């Protein structure tokens, strides 16, 4: 890789074809300023999430996701000593909340999109590769899901399961997998007909080997791009559900929950509409940059995965 | 001497939306051990379907309706139509393998050449690969002498290896060794096919190679396990003539070296005359003529074969090129009787009513069979 070249021990790229391709892809990302922005944003958030206990040491280490609060006054306080971003209603510390909320955001994004990927790829591959009645059944189920508005369905599921962040994640998984299943099915249908699949069969490879080694690696790119874009989107949807009051209990470090807490202070009192700007703006900005980062990264991935764009 | 492949009355249908396509209608032929059999016919006459059904790679909606495909080896005979899918998987690539038409499409774009060539070894030569890996390790240990820590390592490693022997592939740590060994074998194989710099080529992706090189790689994939029968589906039709000649010579060399029998599909009569010992001519899913290659070119019997030979352009000749009147029939509703009769200049009443069987050629020549009532 490019940064290893400076060392005395130089990795021979010619000997490692995958490394060579990775180096090429990485160089491609680094040439595009937008991609670099996306990558840096995600990297910054990742650092915040990893070092959260150092940046904002939890007063109660056994439950770090509880935002500490001093007193019960409902009126937010502006940024000041001890509270760099101020406090929101009931005196919850905004700084602590957004820092630990980064961990929550990553957890939501990775868990939801990871589960969706597994379910979607499994069902989509079965559907696309085997076809026939199995395909018909799975795709009709997908149709049913896609006929319902995503947010409303997710809300209905969370309401049925009960209010909590875990249930938001479950409901997002339930509403999210169909589009993945359909996408992967579509690309498998085209790959399945390729000669190299038949060639692998003629070499004596079994069905599982063909699906995992020959078909999926060719069919997976659209879904990976979709996934990287969806990590942001899922965090956004989870925040929306939290804002509607379906999320974690009060005081949990979650960006959506924090915006929801500050619902009554979005607009300040008569004559001073921006008096409490920090209560919504700061968690809002964190959500904005997190989603923006993933979207830019998704675009970058599309550029390097698309074989037509890749070698330009 | 038994023929290595004996195909009897093979019938393959495709059940499509428009109706049943009778792609192969009772074809019978034999492939003798060590022979090259050319399969000739125009596009859509069922050449590829016929050979794919030997490997049982006809996908739905296609189905092998009836007939036998007898594969004779080491004194025993198997009917490939009846065998289980597991048996076929063992057979494909090991005993019978296939070279595909368009090398560019037959190679997986996301895998390196090494990974693709070594797949055959990993699928069919696991035992030998394990032996070879173990031998390498033993040798290395002998070289490194008897330092105490080596002794210790050998004792520990040896115990683990003995445990792992047999299911090396399933253990991830040894699977890696096995794959590396398979790639090493691939390098040797590619070198024996005359590919320059094979150590580099195994690390390349298919798009980095030229068409001729890709074709060689595809051939090496088919040859990896020394198959008894090699099916070549138009291996040279997308190459330019100089490369074509090289590939043909390569295939002939390999046949000598590995004693394989070859089923060579092509629509190029020049190539057939160059490489084949015997020829079958297919027309619209039926076998029309089966003969030695010299005979066929010297005195073709079936009217279709004659017409086919006439429609080949000749170098230096200024004659007008002849074409066969009419079109290839629709196989959903094939002509009654002989499928060639609507286009045949010698058509008789009987041709419209009955299907011709295979008759012997003039003089009762049993090596020259023709499906035509003219030779009844």
Interface residues (C-beta under 8 A of the other chain):
Chain A: X14 X15 X16 X17 X21 X194 X195 X196 X198 X199 X200 X201 X202 X203 X204 X205 X206 X213 X214 X217 X218 X307
Chain B: X55 X57 X89 X90 X91 X92 X93 X94 X97 X98 X100 X101 X102 X105 X106 X107 X108 X109 X110 X111 X112 X119 X120 X123 X124 X200 X203 X204 X205 X218 X221 X222
